[in-house]
Amino acid sequence: MGNVVIDVMLKPEILDPQGQAVNGALPRLGFDQFTDVRQGKRFVLTVAGEVTDDVLAAAREAADTLLSNPVIEDVVSVRAEQDVQSVRAEGEAR
């Protein structure tokens, strides 16, 4: 079992009120090392088998046509990610 992770962000020229709100709250909570915050979306698509090039291509198409609004958002990454439960099982087996 594998996962495809898709990250979508607002285009730089689009106002990000949620990011601005977080950016204003961080210094009040003692996090003063950050100068800007942009909010985005993350999708995790699970596949029954391996994440192949064809699966990644289909995920990219889904990201471009359904998961993002191309007028205001950019798809910034589409990548394979090993299933977290599989990684834990491998670690415990060692």
C-alpha positions in Angstrom: 0.0 0.0 0.0 1.3 3.4 -0.9 0.4 7.1 -0.6 0.6 10.0 -3.0 0.9 13.4 -1.2 -0.3 16.5 -3.0 0.5 20.0 -1.7 -1.5 22.9 -3.0 -0.7 26.6 -2.1 -2.4 29.9 -2.9 -0.6 31.7 -5.7 1.8 34.4 -4.3 -0.3 37.3 -5.6 -3.5 36.0 -3.8 -4.3 37.5 -0.4 -4.1 34.8 2.3 -6.2 36.0 5.3 -5.7 32.7 7.3 -1.9 33.0 6.8 -2.0 36.6 7.9 -4.0 35.7 11.0 -1.5 33.0 12.0 1.4 35.4 11.2 -0.1 37.9 13.6 -0.6 35.3 16.3 2.9 33.7 16.2 4.8 36.6 17.9 2.1 36.9 20.6 2.8 33.3 21.4 6.6 33.8 21.5 7.4 32.6 18.0 9.2 35.7 16.7 11.6 34.1 14.3 9.0 33.8 11.5 8.4 36.7 9.1 5.5 35.4 6.9 3.0 32.5 6.8 1.2 31.1 3.8 -1.6 28.6 4.3 -2.1 25.7 2.0 -3.8 22.3 1.6 -2.4 18.8 1.7 -4.1 15.7 0.2 -3.0 12.1 0.9 -4.3 9.7 -1.7 -3.9 6.0 -0.8 -3.4 3.3 -3.5 -3.8 -0.4 -3.1 -0.4 -1.2 -4.6 2.8 0.5 -5.4 3.0 4.2 -6.4 4.1 3.9 -10.0 4.8 6.7 -12.5 1.3 6.1 -13.9 -0.2 6.6 -10.5 1.7 9.8 -10.0 0.6 11.0 -13.4 -3.0 10.3 -12.5 -2.6 12.1 -9.2 -1.1 15.1 -10.9 -4.1 15.2 -13.3 -6.5 14.9 -10.3 -4.6 17.7 -8.6 -4.8 20.0 -11.6 -8.5 19.3 -12.4 -10.2 18.6 -9.0 -8.0 19.3 -6.0 -6.8 22.8 -6.9 -8.4 25.9 -8.3 -5.9 26.9 -11.0 -7.1 30.5 -11.0 -5.9 31.1 -7.4 -3.8 28.0 -6.5 -0.6 26.2 -7.6 0.0 22.5 -7.2 3.5 22.7 -5.6 4.2 19.0 -5.2 3.0 15.5 -6.1 5.1 12.8 -4.5 5.0 9.2 -3.3 5.2 8.7 0.4 5.5 5.3 2.1 2.6 4.3 4.3 3.4 5.4 7.9 2.0 2.1 9.3 4.4 0.1 7.0 7.3 2.2 8.2 6.4 1.5 11.8 6.0 -2.2 11.1 9.5 -2.3 9.5 11.0 -0.6 12.4 9.4 -2.9 15.0 10.6 -6.0 13.0 14.2 -4.9 13.3 
